[in-house]
Amino acid sequence: MAEAPTDIASLDPAGLAEALTALGQPSFRRRQLMAWLYGRLAPDFAGMTDLPASLRENLANSYTLNQPDALEVQRSSDGTRKYLWRFADGVTVESVGIPSGDRLTVCFSTQAGCPMGCAFCATGRGGFTRDLLPGEMTWQVALTARDFGLRASNAVAMGQGEPFQNYDATLGGLRLMNAPDGLGIRARHLTVSTCGVIPGIRRLATEPEQFTLAASLHSAVQATRDRLMPGVKRWPLEELKSTLIDYTHRTGRRPTLEYALIAGENDTPEEIAALVAFARGWMSHVNLIPVNPVAGTKASRPGDPRIAQVAAALEAAGVETSVRTERGTDIDAACGQLTQRHRVSAE
């Protein structure tokens, strides 16, 4: 019985090199193949004209190549675009393109759905379908960039899913995006956002690339955080803090602490005092994110004066702080709003 073809999207740069070596090809073929797959976005192997015909035939016999289809593109009044992608198996995910002048940031998904179940997040409320492959992540970024007619300058794993629950594929995707013959995005402009999966943070600290880390905190009070983020109850705040501090010592890089401000929930004086105590005295940056509306939740954002008070309290304590300017809220494309919802009928 013939072996089923492998999805080419499952291979990271090292995997592509191994595949080509197995086919008796010289090392430079990896650069050519990666450029066709993710730089030029070739829809099939036959069109990769600078590869030998025999190699193209072998690739077509051994691998499948199925770029995702854009089922829908929504356009925000601020220029943001949200994409609903469908993969060959029918699974769908969303990603977001955020332009700023001639620069483009793409927020991509690492899983279809999410198993973490955060109380204020639309993705988690929809459940988990499957992990994405390295190439499926990279295609989200590359196809979004092509639609804008811009090169992606930044990419952030802040879409659907918990990247560190799909660690190997996420790192493979980041490496495809970072590779000069892939998307050529600088490592420091590639960000991984985790709910606080400690084994993943520890692994990232040992990687050779200078990828950027963001950790979703959302409360520095254990009981509150457990209620808001049940998927990371097993990793207490004390362990998370010590792991992040160790990460800074190992890498010399400053992680971002993401904090979704929820009125009456985690913006009280007690909660902010705990946040100050968590973030003060080590190399961190707090990014305050006024919570975005999500159907089925009661979470609401504080008023602008309270947001300013929280930021001022952190800065007065010597904690580097910023307030995120949300983009795409009118098309449900902002933080916590991505789903796998179909708005058009699939053919």
Buried (B, 14 or more C-beta within 10 A) or exposed (E): EEEEEEBBBBBBBEBBBEBBEEEEBEEEBBBBBBBBBBBEEBEEBBEBEEBEEEBBEBBBEBBBBBBBBBBBEBBBEBEBBBBBBBBBEEBBBBBBBBBEEEEBBBBBBBBBBBEBBBBBBBBBBBEBBBBBBBBBBBBBBBBBBEBBEBBBBBBBBBBBBBBBBBBEBBBBBBBBBBBEBBBBBEBEBBBBBBBBBBEBBBBBBEEEEBBBBBBBBBBBBEEBBBBBBEBBEEBBBEEBBEBBBEBBEEBEBBBBBBBBBBBEBBBEEEBBBBBBEBBEEBBBBBBBBBBBBBEEBEBBBBEEEBBEBBBEBBEEBEBBBBBBEBBBBEBBBBBBBBBBEEEEEEE
